[in-house]
Amino acid sequence: MAELTPEERAMHAAEALATDGHQVSARAVRERAGVSMAVAAAAAKAWNAGAAAAPEAPELPSALLTRFEATWREAFLAARAEFDAERSALHEEAQTEVARLTEIVINLEHELDEQRSTAKDAAAQAAKELKELRDRLEAEIREQAALVATERSRADKAEGALEAVTAERDRLLSEIDALRAGETKKA
């Protein structure tokens, strides 16, 4: 493809500016086409002269305008009806989803309440069992302490009796020894 000349580039830029709704000036053509100011000025002048000489389009005939307005109205009403139907369907779908999610939340809250109640009951039962165990252990400790005290008392009494028996034995042994010694002296 052959490269465009600066003049051709300037004319294309002028046409593009007009199509985009911009004013066709030498500066705008130069910026868009990247050509010298002289080429851009000539292209802008030629474009504007051609545009001024071009005949204006006649007004739209009223029959055509009426048909266009009727078609436009039908298209608008059809689009509006489709939009309303979609909006209604989406609204119903959203309400259904909200109801479903609300039911899920209610069920979860119910389950949570049940779990809290179960946990509370279990904690109360565990506390009761712990108290019963503690009471039972304390009773056993008291009972064992009483047995130990009774046995200590018996042991103390037995020790006292043992000491008394031992002292009596020692006394009797001394008497026996004394009697034997006295008999040995008589003999």
Beta strands, then each sheet from edge to edge (+ up, - down):
end
